[in-house]
Every structure is written in structure tokens, then in C-alpha cells.
């Protein structure tokens, strides 16, 4: 009883609100426009988010803490002989993969000379600045002898060239570790790709070679010069390839990911304009009908204008509050499109149910009472689910900003639908009541005045006047609308046909089966190439890297951050046991083996160990670079102690297999907790991977909980709690199907797809809630009758919004970007699966599942009397009178 009272009270409030807005339409139509212009004007000076890590890496992760610890122990400027790919930060760099179209050997004489010429051309790149031209020598990482440090593969190729020039045949390159003439062992697993080896790991051929050039960025001027050098680097590589057409080169810099991520917005502009035009056209067509008075094409267009004003207002607020734009914001207009258009079409559908002889204010009040309650509840659902996603509980910044922007846009869309669109409905209502043309606003003449006009003129001014309509036909004045006619005359009877129902149920079982098959194959997508435009340096370089350099994992730093007894044989064995199964590419292994030999032969005590460190070990030429991998401290008695040390490891794994790399990271972390030696492992890519699954799923998990909570809470607001039970089951079915089918469509669970799934919860509630509400609250007729009635009342609005939404998504499929491709596939599946449930699954299942619809027979009692109307009729001859008795 309380629910019914509350329900009626809310309907009364919305009815009064509609009457008030209809009394002041000019104010409520102009205020949203002025607010949007004032707030949206600030968006003309928007800022773009530059840091991809800030957007897509988990904000609170163990990897960032480990990176800070590594930076404090081994600063970058201390590690001159370690390339940044082996360290804790990539910094500024330029990279190029050189390969051949014909899979030629990159180590033969021709290609070796070509690669060295490319290296010489890169080192001659100049960046002009006022008064000085910077070259690679001015901004490179310097060695102790003040020369630039370059990739070890360059030294290998130079030695190979010299060996051929002097006809030396004893020079051999081994893989993945080779030795230079100065005795250094260097790792080339990430510099040589597509390697074919002889016995004893001797390289026979290599299909690709990768060169890396690392730059300094110690201050703002240096960073600006390095950024311009990266741009010149890409131009130089492209020009070099044009002059050497038989080789293929893939340049890549530290700025490539950021630029290609932002490029999605630029390449999407014309497609979004096309989408806007298509949606506007479809909205106009969906609101048009042959009757030129009752047709509402302007309302279809003004519905889209309402959504645009809300989106512009939200963008202005985000910009004024210091927010920065990023490419994930491309999904916000489509979130608004699905919610906003359905609300406007539902209001238009309610308008068709009002009586034409009523005043416009009364009709508007009836529209608000009929449609605004469900629209308010679905808007509240949007605000709660996206509000939870915008909270600090969300660990991915891109998801948090997207949800925050969506919340603001949806809130203003709700206000603008109440005010701007409601006022537009009032204006078109006056046009209709005055029998003016819905497009040209001209008074429509009566049919007898159009007899002498051409056929096309009569067609444009076709209208149905009230005096030409019988009382029983008044409710059918809108049946000339194509979608209304289709649903009422054809589809409702067909979908509830007894012979159609078994096929729908069978089709639903097939749907569940394929969804389950895809659900069991869900994979996490932490690959950053999934968020950039397709024809870009990032995609080309990543594809080449995965093809040629995926034999070994990224270099993993193994850092011991405590003073341990390195002279103890058991400690040495423990450290080597922890790194068992890895390729060690550091002098640390040689150091441990050296100590083990000394212990086995002499039983080296601590005093001799410190003397050896101070006198002989650190001065040995074979350990000349070891000081970069160990930190010493002197005590008061002139003893040397080891504070921290490191080595670098490479696992024999597939770099493209993110799950395998993530499992490797978790295994090493568990080992670091249980081991006797305190150590950490780190690689720059761990920042994106660390706790990515939990960080990614948190917004969806929290949104689902909040949605279920709101559905439970709103059970006390709706007239029947069974509505929320059916709604929950429908949402679960839709989300389950979307997750399964998007996996089968090769869409991974990444930031974009998770945001779409959050939107899918609300989109399903948006479309299914009014349908279920009408069915559950219906009484006195059979289930089939109320299914038909629900489809007739709300099916037109659902179909109109779906058609507009679908044509808006189609141009998105053509955008050359992985981000928009994921966006299109997820949103299309959400729309299609929801449409399938609204027009097929629910209409069939509701005909034989609760609630029951028992037809109540009215009891006859003496108080019920029949009114008799007697009409006296006289025949032509006036000889007899006939009484015609009619029961009213």
C-alpha cells in the first residue's frame, strides 16, 4: 500500500512540474541554451592529457613503490653502462627495427654496411635552436670518457665489418649473449630478431636488427631538444628507407604512444560528424508521419540538440575544474545518445496517448506524470553506477575521469530534458492544436480547400481534422505512424504466436551457450597498442617487435636491498637458486661465481672478503663495470660493506603473452616474500601490469553492487517489487551475453570495454524497465494481452532510440583506431543484445512465467443498473414507431 501511495505522489509531483514548465516555456527553453554557451565556451581552450601512464596505469600499485625504491638505490645517472631498457624508466629515446621484405640476413655484408650508414645518419641529426645546433653528441648519455653510449649491437656490427675487412674467420656472434673484443659479455636478445643459430648458439642469420638511442632529459630545455630530436629521428629513418627500398624500417620513440593515443581523436572527427548527421536524419524520420499536423520532426532533432547541450555543458565544467581531455572521452556522446534519446522518445510516445481535445498544459502534465518517473529512476541508476566509477575506489585514472564526465553529462541531460525538451514539446503542442504544419508552421487548410491543388501539394498538407474523426477513432489518430502501425498490427501478434515461441526459446538457449563459451575465454587486455590509432608507428613497431623479438621477456631487474653475507656459500647458492631458469645478463653472476670459487678453495672469511673488495676485486679489468651494479659503504674501521646489489634477468617466454608475463611477475613477488634474501624485481612495463586485473575490474564490480543495491532500494518506490526482480535477471542475462560475445569478437577486457559494460547495465535498465513495469502492473487480462500492450506503449520509443543509436554507431566502425574499434564492438553488442531481449526474449518468457494475470469476473448485484437509451424512430410512411433500445 505504501508503495502505491508513494508512486501516486511522485506522479502528481511530476504532473505539476509539467504544468509549471508548460506555463513558462520560453524561460525553460532559453536557460539551458545560455548555460551551455557560457560553460561550453571554455572548452575552446581545453588541455590534453600528456601522460599515458597517468591515465592507464593503476594509480596505487606495488610496482610504483618498487620503482621509487630502485630510483633511490640506483639512480639513472649512475648507470652509464646500462641501457634504459634494462633500468627503471625508459626516459627519452629513439628506436628503429630494420628488416627486409625478402627475409634477408641482416648480418650479411650489404645489410651490415646499410645499418651502420643508418647509424651514422642518426648521429648527424641536428636540432636547430637560437644560436646553436644540437646533435646526438650533445644530448646522448655520456660514458666516463665523455663519449656517447650506444647500443652494443652497433659495436658488434662494427667488429663484424672489421673482421670481414681483415679476412678474419674466427669472429662469431653468439645468441643471446655474445662477447666483444674488450672481453665484455653483452646481451643481444632484444637487438637481433628472427635468429637462426648453429651449434653452440652461434648465429647463422638474423632477419631483423633493432637499434636504440637514449637521450638525456635532465631539465626542461634538454627535454624539449630531445623531443624535437625524436621527431627528426623518425623523419630521418623514413627518408633513409625511401632511398633503400629493399629494407623495411619501423621507427619508434618515447613520444609515439602518447601521439598515437591522441591521434584517435583527430582521425575520428569526420566520422563523428557523419554519425551526428545520420542520427539527426534518423531521429527526424522516426518522429515523422504522413499527418503533417501530428508529425513531430522538429522534436526528433531537438532531442539530439538536448543531448548536445548537456554534453557541451559537461565538457565546459570538466575544463573549468582543471580536467584534461583524452581520447577515451569519445565514448561519452554515445553514452548520452542511448540514454537521452530514449527519454525524449518516451515523452513523445506519452504525448501520443493524451487526448487532443485537452489544453497543451494538461497534455504536458500528463506526459510528465506518465514518463518522468521511470526516466528519473533510470537517470538515478546512471548517476549511482558512474558515480561509483568516478570515486577514489577506481584505480585507473582514465576510467575515473570518464565516469566523472559521464555523471555530469547525464545529470545535465536530465535537467535539459525536463526543461528544454519539455518546452519544445509545449511549442510543438501549440502548433498541433492550431492545426499548423509541423515543419513550416503554416496553417493547414481543410481537405475541400485542397481539391484544386496538385497531388504533391495535397500530399504535403495531409492532415486529419477532429471534426472528421469519430469519437471511437480519436485514439487511433497516430496509427498512421509507420512504427506504431508495424508493432500494433503485425509484430505483437507474431511474437506472441504459439508457433513462434518455441523457436525464440531455442534461440535463447543458443545465445546462452555461445555466451558461456565466450565467457570462459575472457582475457585481460593490458596491451597499450589496443588504445591507439591503427595506421601508426606504435602499431607497426609493436607488430614487428612481436614478430621478431618475442623469444625473450623484457629485461627484469633483480635488486637486493639489504646487506647480506655475500661471502657465505649458502647465501650465494640461494641467490642463484632464486634466479634459476633465467638468462642472467649482468656481471653479478660472475661476481657470485667468483666468490664461490674463492670459498671452495680458501674458505674466504669476511675480513678477507672486504680486503678483496677494496684492493683487488674492484680494480680488476674484467669487473670494470661492476660498480654500477653494487653499492658500497665504508664503516668506521675502514671496512667495506655491500648495501645493495642488482642483476638483470631475461626469461625464455613470449613477450606477447601478457598473462604469462603477469604470472612470472607474481611468482617472483611471492618468492621475494618467502625468501631469506630481501629482493624486489622491476621492469617499466610492470607499472601497467601490476594489479591490472583487480584495478580494471573494480569499477565494474563496484557499479554492479551499486546497481543491485539501487534496484533493491527502489523496490520500495516502484508499485511492485517484482519489476526489480525481472529487471535484475534481464541485466544479468544481457551483461553475460555481452561479455561472452565480445570475447568471441576478439575484444579483451581492458579499460574501454569495462566502461562499456558499466554503461550496458544502465542501457538495459533504460529500455527494459518501462516494458516490465507496464506488464507487471497490468491486471484483468491475460499475460499475452499485457505483453502486447507493453510493446504497443513502449515498443515504439525503444525501436526509435535503437535505430538512431545503431546508425550513430555505424561510422564508428570505420574509424582507423583500435580504441574506437573496441568501443564500436562493445556498444553494438550492448544495443543488439538489449534489443533482442526487449523484442524477443521478454515478450515470449513473460507469457508463461509470473506474475499471473487472472481475469476477475465482475459480480452482478442489484446496485449495478443498466442505463437504457431509447431512440424513437419513425418510418417513411409515419404509420408506425420503432423503439431502438441500446445498452450503455
N, C-alpha and C positions, 0 to 999 in steps of 0.2 A: 504493500500500500504506500509506504514511504517513497519508494522508487517512482511510482506513478505520479504522486504529488510533486516530487522534485522535477520530474520530466515535464509535467504540465507547466510548472513555474518557470522553467527555463524557456520553454516555447513562448510563453507570454512575454517574457523579457525581450526575446529576440523580435517578437511581433511589434512591440512598442519601439524598439530600436529601428526597425524597418520603417515604421510610420514616421519617426522623427527624421530619418535621413531623407525620406520622400518629401518631407516638408521643407527641407533646406538642401536641395540637390546641388545648387551652384557652389556652395561652400565646400561640401564634401567631394565635389569633383575637382575643384581647383587646388585645395590644400595639399593633397598628395603630389600633384604635379610640381607645385612650388617647393615642397620639401625635397623632392627627388632632384630638382635642378640645383638647389643650394648645396645639398650634400654630395651629389654626383659630380659637381664641378671640380671638387678637389681631386677626383680620380684622374684628371688630366695630367697630374704630376705624380703619378704613382711610382713607387720604388720596387725594384725587382730583387728578390732574394738571391744572393750570390752563392751562398754556401749550400751545396748539395748534402754535405754531411749533416748540417744543422737540420735539414728537412727530413732526411730519410734514415739517418742512423738513430738507434734508440738513445733517448736523452740520458737515461740513467742506466749505465751498463758497467760491468766489471772491466771491460776492455778499455774504457776511457781512464779508469783508475790505474790500470796497469800501464797505459801509455804515459801517464804523468810520472809514475814511478820510474819507468825506463828513461824518460827525459831527464829526471833528476840524477840518475846514476850514470848514464852515458849520453851526454849532450851531443847534438848533431855535429857541432863544430869540433868535437873531439875525435870524431870518427872519420878521418880523412881517407882512410883506405877501405872504408865500407860504403858501397853504393847505397843510396837511399832506399832502393827496393829491398835491401836487407834490414833496414832500420825501422824506426817507429813512425816516421812521417814521410810522405812522398815528396813534399816540397814542390819547387818549380823544376820542370824537366821537359825534354822533348824526346820522343821515341819514334822509331821507324822500323817496320818489318820489311825486309827486302826478300822477294821471292820471284820465281819465274813462271810465266804462263805455261811453259812446256815441262815443268818439274825438273829443271836442270839442276846440276850440282853447283851450289853457291860457293863451294870451296875450290872450284877449278880456277885456272889462271885468269880467264876472261872476267869472271864474276868477282874474283878477289880484287882485281885491279879496279873494277867498277865500284865496288863497295868502298874501297879506300879513296877513290875520287869523290864519292859522295861525302865521305867523312871530311875530306879537305874542303869541299864546298860549304859544308855546315860550319866548320870552324872559321870560315871567312865571312860569315853573315855579319852585317853591320846594322846597328840600331842608331839612327841619327838623333842626336839631341843638340840643343843650342850650344855651340862651341866645342862639341866633342862627339865622336862616333864610337859607340860601344861595340866590341866584338865578343866572341865567345871567351877569349882570353881574359876579358875584364870582368865577367860575371860568372865564371865557372868556379867549381870547388877546387881549391889550390892544394897542392902537395906540400910536403916540408921543404922541398927545393923550389917552391914558388911556381911550379908548372901545373897545368890543368890535369886533373884526374879524369881519365876517360875509361870507357868500358874495357874490360880485359880482353874481350873478343877482338878489339882493334889491335892490341899487341900480338894476339895470336895470329891474325891475318898478316900483320907486318912481318913476323918471323917466318910465316909460311911463304911469303913473297921473297924474302931474302934467301930462304933455303932453296927455292927454285932458281933464283938468280945465280947462286953459287953451286948449283947442281948437287946439293946435299940431299941424300935419300934417307937419312936416319931420323929426320924430323917427322913426328907423328902427333896427331891430335887425338886425345882420348876423351871419352864421354861417360859421365857428366863432369868429371874433374880431369883437368889437364895441367901440365906443368910448363912454366915459362923458362926461358934460359937463365933467369936470375934465381931459379930454384923455387919460386913461389908456385903453390898449387891453387888454381883458380877454378871456380865453378862456372860451367858454360851451359848448364841445363836449360837456362832461360835465354841464352843467346844463340844457340843452334837449335833449329827445329826440323822435323822430318828427317831425323838422323838414321842412317844405315851404318851399322858397325861390323868390323871384322872380329876376329878373336881378340881377347884381352881388351875389349872396349875401345879398340882403335877405330876412329871414324873413317868410313869409306866415302860417304857423301852426306850432304845436308841440303834440304830443299829450301830452307829459309834461314836468314840471319837477322837478329834484332840488335839494333844499336840504341844506346840510351845516353843522353847528355843532361847532366844535372847542373842546375844553376843556383846561385846564391840569391836569397831574398831576405837580407838581414835588416833592411829598412824600406821605407815607402818608395824612395827613388829607385833603389835596386830592384824592388818588386815590380815597379812599373816598367823598367827597362827589360826585366826578364819576361814579363807578359808580352811585350812587343816583340821580343826575340822569338818567343814561341810562335807568334803569328808569322813572322818572317821565315821561321823554320819550316812551317807547313808549305808556304809558298815556294821555298827553295826545293823541297822534296818533289812537289808537283812539277816544277819546271825541269828538274833533273829527269823525271820519269818521261816527260814528253820527248826529250832528246834521246832517251834509251827505251824504245817501245817494247823491247822483248822482256823487260823485267816489270814487276808489279810492286809498288811501294805503298805502305799503309802508314801514314804519319799519325801521331797521337801526342797530345800534350796534357799538362795538368789542368788546362782550361777547357779541354774538349768536352768533358762530361757536363760541365756547367753550361757551356754554349749550346750543346746539342739538346740538353734538357729544356733550355729556354726557347730553342728553335721550334719546338712543338707549337707554342703559341703563335709564332709568326706564320708557319705553314698552315695553321688551322683557320686563319682569318677569313679567307674567301669561302671556305666550306661552311663556316658558321653563318656567314651572310646568306649563303644558299639555303641553309637549314631554316633560317629565320623567314625567308621568303616563302619556302614551302609550307611551313607551319601556318603562316598568315593566310596563305591561299586555302589550305585545307580547313582552317578554322572558319573562314568566310563561307566556304562551300557547305560545311557541316551545319551552319546556322541559317542557311538559305532554304527557301521552299518556293513553290510556284505562286503562292499567295503573296503578292507584293506588299501587302499591309502587315501580315503576321510574320513575314520573313524578318530575320534579325542578323543580317551580315555584319553590320557595324558592331554588334555585341561580340561576335567571334573575334574581330580584330581588336576591340577594346579589351577583351580578356587577355590577349597577348601583350597589349600595352601595359596592363596592370602588372603582369609578371615582370616586364622590362623595368618599370618604375621601381618595383621592390628590389630587383637585382642591382639597379644603379644606386639606390639608397644604401644598400648593404655595402657595396663597394666603396662608396664615399665614407661611410663610418669606419670601415676597416682601415682605409688610408689615413683618415684623420687621427686614429688612435695608434698610429705607428706601425701598422701591419704592412707586410710586403707581399707583392704579387708573385705567384709561381704558377707553373703550368697545370697543377692539379686543380686550379680554380675553373678550368674548362668544364668540369663536371657540375658546377653549381647551377648554371642555367637549365640543365636537364633535370636536376632535382626540382627546381622551381616549376619547370614546364609540366611535369607529371602531376604535381600537387595543385598548382594554381589553375590549370585548365580544367581539371575535373571539378573543382569548386565552382568555377564560373559556369560550366555546362550544367551542373546540378541546379544552380539557381535558375538558369534558363528553362530547364525541364520543369521546375516547380512553377515557373511563370505560366507554362502551357496548361497547367492544371487549374489555374484560377479562372474565375468567371469573368467574361468580357464585359458584362454589364456593371461590374464593380468599378469604383473610382481607383485611379492609379495608386493612391496612398494605401488603400485597402489591399490591393493586389500585391503591392510591395511588402506590406506587413505579413501577408500570408506566405510569401516567398521566404522571408527571413525566418518565420516560425517553422516552416517545413524543412528548410535545407541547412540553416546555420548551426543547428545543434550538432549534427553529425560532422559538419565541416570544422567546428570548434574542437570537437574531441579528437579528430584526426590531426589537426594542427597541434594540439597539445601533445599528441604522440610524437610528432616530428620534433617538437622542441625538447621533449624529455630525452629521446634517443640520441639526437645530435648534441644536446646539451651535455649528456654524459661523455660523449666523444670529445667535446671541447674542454672537458675538465682536466685538471692535472693528472688524473689517473691514466690518461693517454700518453704513452711514452714515445710515440712517433710524432714529431712536430708537424709534418705535412698533414697527417690525419687530424690532428688537433685544430690546426688553422682552418682546414676545410670544413670541419664540423662547426666551428665558430662562425664562419662566414655563412654557412647554410642556415644556422639558427637565426641569425639576424635577418637574412633574406626572407625566411619563412614567416617570421614574426611580422615584418612589414608587409609581406604579401597578404597575410590575414587581415591586417588593418586596411590595406588598399582595396581588397575585395569587398569588405564591409562598406567602405566609403566611396571610393572612385567607381568601382564596377556597379555598386548598388545605385549610385547616382546616374550612371549611364543607363541602367535598366529603367530608371524613372523617366529619363528623357525619351527613350525609345517607346516606353509605355504611353506617353502622351501622344507621340507620333501615331501609334497604333490606334488609340482611342479616337483620334481626329481623322482616321482613315487617310493618312498621308503615306506616300510611297516610302518604303523602308530605306531606300538608297538616296533618292533625290529629294525626299521630304516634300513632295508636291501632292496636293490634294488629288485623290484618285476619283475620277468620275464614275458614275454608275454604268452598268453594262449597256443600258439602252442608249447612252450618250456616245458609246464607242462603236456603234454599228457601222458607221461610215469610215472608220479609221482602218489603216492597213492591218494585216494579220499580225505582223511583228509588233506593232504598237499595242494591239489588244493583248498580245501575249505578255508584254512587259507590264501591263497595268491590270493583270488578272487579280481579282480580289473577290472576297465573299462578304457580302454585307449582312448585317444582323437581321434586317427585315426580310432577307431572303432565306433565312435559316430557321427551320422549325425548332421548337423547344427541345425536342428529343435529340436533335442533331447538334446542339450547341457544343457539347463536349467533344465532338468529332471534327471541329474546325481545323485542328492541327494534324489530322491524319494524312493530309496531303504531303507532309514531310516524309522524305524517302526512307529515312532510318526508322521513324515511328511506324510507317506502313510495313516495312520489312519485318520488324520484330513482332508486331501485333498480328499480322495476317499470316505470316509464314513461319518464322523461326521458333516462336514459342510453342506452337503446336507440333513442330517437327522434333524439337529436342526432348519433349515430354512424351513422345510416342513410345508405346510399349516395345516396339521392334527396334528402336534406336538405342534404348537404354543398355542392353547387353553389350553392344559394341563400344559404348562410352566407357563402361566399367572395364572391359577388356583393354581398351586403350589406356586407361588409368593404371592398370596393373603393369602394362608395358612401360609406361612412364616411370613408375616406381622402380622397376627392375633396372632400367638404364641409369636412373639417378643413383641407385645404390652402387652400380658398377663404377660410376664415376666418383662417387663419394669415397669409396675405398682406395682411390688412387690420387687423392688430393696431395699436392706438393706445395711447399713454400717457395715463393719466388723472391730471393734476395739479390738476384742479378740486376745490377743497375742499368744494364742495357735495355731492360724492359720499360723504362720510363722516358726514353729519348726518341727523337725522330728517326726514321728508318734509314734514309739515304744520307748518313752522316759518318764522320770519322770514327765515332765511338763504335757504331755497329760494324763497320768494315774492319777496324782494328781488332775488336773483340772476336769477330768470326775467324780472322786469320790467326789470332793468338790461340784460340781453342783448337784450331785445326793442326797447328804446327808445334805448339809449346804446352801441351796438356799432359805430358808424360810425368811431370813432377809438380807437386803442390807449390804454392808461394813459399818464399823463404820464411821460416818461423824462428824468431829469436828465443833462445833458451837462456834465461837470466837467473843467476844465483845471487840473491841479495842478502846473504849473511856470511859471516866469517866462519868458514869450516876448516877442518883439518885436512887440507889437501895432501899432506904427507902421509895420511892414513890410507893404507891399501883398501880397506873396506869402503871408505868414503869414495875413493876413485872408482871402485867397481860399481857402487850404487849409481853414481852419476852416469857412467857408461851404460848401465842397465836401463836407466830411465830413457835414454836416447837410442835404445836398441831398435833397429828397424828403419832408422832414418839415415839419410846421406848427410854426413857431417861436413860442412864446408867452412870450417874455422880452424885456426891454429890451436884451439882449446883441446881438441882431441890429441894432437901431437904433444901438447903440454902434459896431459894426463898420462899418456903412454910413456913419456919421458920420465915422469915421476915414478911410474910403476916399475920401470926397468931399474931405476936407482934404488927403489925399495927392495926389489927382489935380489939385487946384487950386494947392496951395502946396508940395507935396513936404515934408511935415511931418517934421523931424528929431526925434531922441529928446529933445533939450533942450526944444524947443517942445512936444513931447507931454507931458512931465512938468509943464511950466508950465500947460498947458491943463487937465490933470487937477486940479492943485492950485487953480487960480484960477477957471476958468470952467465946465468941464465938470460937476464935481460939484455946482456951485451952480445949474445950470440947472434950472428948474422941471419941464421935461419929463422930466428924469432924476432926479427926487426919490427914486424907489425903487430906483435902480440900485446904491446902496451895499450892498444885500443880496445882490447877485449878483457882487460883486468884492471881493477882499481886497487892501488896500494895505499897504505897509511903507515907512517913511522911512529913508533912508540918512544917513550922517554929513554929507554935503554938502547936506542938505535936499531931496534928490531923492526923488520918489515912484516906487516900483516896484510892479508888479502881481504878487502872489504866486500867486493862483489866481482863477479866474472860473468862471461857470456860465451855462448857458442851459437852457431846458426845451423838449422836443420832443414832438410828438404825431404818430404815424404814421397814415396813412389805411389802417387794417387792421381786421380783425374781432377784437374783444376776446375773443369766444367761441372763436376758433380758437387754441388753445394752441400748436399746432405752428407756426403762422405767427409767433406772438409769440416763441416759442423760437428760431426761425430768425433773427428780427430781432435778438434779443439776441446770438446767436453771431456774426452778421455784424458788428455794431458792435464786438464784442470783438476779432475778427480785425483789424478796421480800426484799433483802438486800439494793437495791437501793431506794425503795419507803418507807421503814420502818423508824420509828422515831429513832430506836436504830441502831447504826452503827455496823454491824457484817459481818463476812465472814464465809463461810463454806469450808471445805477442807478434802480431803482424798487422799492418794498417787495415787490411780487409776485415779483421776481427771486429772492428768498430761497427761495421754494418751487420755482421752476422750475429754478434753476441746477443743472446736472449731475443733474437728477432721473432721467433715464433710466438713467444708469450707477449712481446710488445705489440706484435701485429694483431694477435687475436684479442687483446684486451679491449679495444673499442667495441668490437662486435660482441664480445662476451658481456660487457657492461650494458651495451644497448639492448641486448636480448633480455637481460634481467630486468632492466628498467621498463621495457615494453610489457613484459609479463606482469610486473608489479602494477603498471598503469592500467592494464586490462583488468586485473583483479580489483583495483580501486574503483575503476569506472563501472564495475558491475553494480555498484550502489547508485550510480547516476542514470544508467540506462533503464528502460522499462522492464527488461527481462534479462537476467544474468545468463541465460542460455545463449544469448547473442555473443557474449565474450568467449564462451566455450567453443562455439563453432568458429569464431574468428581466430582463436589461438591455434586450433587444429589446421585451419587454412593457411595461416602464416608458416607453421612448421612444414606443411606439405610443399608450399611454394619455395621456401628457403632451401629445403632438402633437395628439391629438383634443380634449383638454380646452381647450387654448389656442385652437384653431380654433373650436370650438363656443361658447365663452364670448364670443368676438368677434362671432360671428353673433347671439348673445343680447344684444348691446349692453353687454357688460361690458368696461371698459377695463382696461389693465394698471396698476393702482395698488397701494398698499401692501397692501390686503386680498386682492386676487386673487393677488399674488405669494406671500403667506403660504399661501394655499390651494394653490398649485402646489407649494410645498415639501412640504406635507402630502400632496399627491397622490402624490408619489414613494413615500413610506412606506406609504400606504394600498394602493397597488398591490402593493408587495412583501409587505405583510402578508397579502393574500388569495391572491396567486398563488404565493408561494414554496412552501408545503406541497403545493399541487397539482402543481407542476412537479417537486418533489423526489420525490414518490411515483411519478410517471410515469417519470422518468429512471432511477431506481434499480431499477425493475421489470425482471425477467428472465423468460425461458422461455415467455412468452405473446406474443400479437400486440399491436401498438400499440393497436388498438381495445379489447382486453381491459383493458389498463392504463389507458387513458383512462377507461373505465367504473369501474375500481377506484379511481382517484384521485378521481373525482366522488363515489363512494359513501363514501369515507373522509373527505374534507374538504368535500364539497359542502354537507353539512347545516350545518356551522359557518359557512361563507361565506353561505349563504342566511339563516340565523338572524340573523347580525350585520347583513346588508344590510337585512332587513325592519325590525329595530329602529332602524337608522340612518335609514332612509327615513321612518318615522313620526315620528322625532325632528326631522327637518328640515322637515316639512310646516308646523308652526306658525310656523317662522321666516320662511316666505314671506309671512305675513300681518302681520308687524311693520311699522309705518309708518316705515321708515327706509331710506335709501339704502345705509347700511353693511351692514345685515342682508340687504338685497336682493342685494347683491354676494356676501355670504357664502353665502346660500342657493343662488344660481345656480352658484357655483363648486363648492361641496361636493356639490350634487346631480349636477352633471356628472361629478365625480370618482367618486362612488359608482356612477352609472349606467354610465359607460364601463368602469370596472373590472369591474363585474358582467357586462357584455356580453363582455368578454374572458375572464373565468373560465368562463362557462357556454356560450359560443358559439364565439368565435374560437379559443381554445386547444384545446378538445376536438376541433375539426374539423381544425385545422392539424397538431396533433400526430399525427394518424392517418396522415399521409403524408409527414412530414418527420422528420429524425433526432431522437433516436437510433433505430436499427433494433432490432427485437425478434426475433431469430432463435430459433426453437424448437429447443432441443437435444434430440436423441433419445438416450435412455439406452442404452448398450451392454450387451448381456447377457453376463455372464461366469459361470463356474462357481461363483464365490463367492456370487453372489446366489441365494439359495434361497427358495422359497415355503413359507410356513407353512400347513399343512393342518389345518383343524379338522374333525374327524369327529363327527357327531352321530348317535347311534343312535336310530332311531325305530321303534316297534312299532305295528303296525296294531291295529285293534279286535279282530280275531279272535285276535291273538297267534300267528298261524301263520307270519308271515314278518317279517324285519327289513330295513329300508331304510336304507342309509347315505346321508346328505346331505353332500356334500363342498363346503366353502366355502373359497375362497381369501382369505386375509387379507393 
